[in-house]
């Protein structure tokens, strides 16, 4: 298995990040490559485009299918561990 990683990012808005990622993903998919696209932009434009291209809408997508859900689960687990630790040491 030959895994490659690509990151496209820039602090400035309007420089074509979303368009570039979408075009790269589309072309790599056409070449038969398996693609994982992570949309970390708070606007979620790329997610909206990709979900709508698959006959869906991000707003109606089940929360359990989103990366935010996984992140929230992880954070709540860490908080529970910290609370348990604080209780054990008497804080």
N, C-alpha and C positions, 0 to 999 in steps of 0.2 A: 504494500500500500504506500503510495507516494502522496503525502499530504502537504499542501501548500497553504500558506496564510497570506492574506492581503488585508491591509488596513487603509481606509481612505478617510481622512479627517482633516478638518481645518476649523479654526475658531470663527473665521469670517463666514457669514451667510451669503447665499446667492452665488457660490463659486462652482456649482455643479456637482456637489458630492452625491446627492441622491440620484441624479441622472447617471453619473458615472457608475455607481454601484449597480443600479438597475441594468445598465447596458452590459457591464461585465458579467453579472449573474446570468442574464439572458443568453449571452454568447457562449459562456462556459457550459450552460445547460444544453444548448444546441450541439455542442461538441461531445455530449454524452458524459460530462462531468457532474458529480454530485456537489451541490452547493448549499452552504449554510450561510444565510445572510442575517446579521444581527443589526437591528435598527436601534441605536442608542440615543437618537435625537429625540428630545422631548416632544417635538411636533409630530413625530411618528408618520411622516409623509411616505417613507418607503414602505412601512408596514401597511398603511392604507392602500397603497398601489398594489402591493403583492396580494393582499387578502381580497381586494376587489377583483383582481384578475382571476381569482379562483371562486367566483360567484359568492362572495361573502362581503361582510363589512366588519371592520375592526371593532366598531362600537357594539355590535351584537355578538361578537365572538365570546365564547365561554372564557371566563377569567382563568380557568385552570389550563387553558392552552397558551397562556402568555408568559413571557419571561418575567414580568413583574410579579406574577403569582409565585413563581419559584423563588425569586429574590425575597419576597415578603415572608415566605415560609422559612427561609434560611435565617432572616433577621429575627423572626419571632422565636426560633429555636435558640439562637444566641442569647436573646433576652431572657428566656426561661432558664437557661444554664446560669446566667449571671445572677438572676434572682435566687436560684437555689444556692449558689455559692455565697451570696450575701447573707442569706438566712443561716447558712452553716457557720459563718464566721461572726454572726451577730451584728450585722450592719443594718 
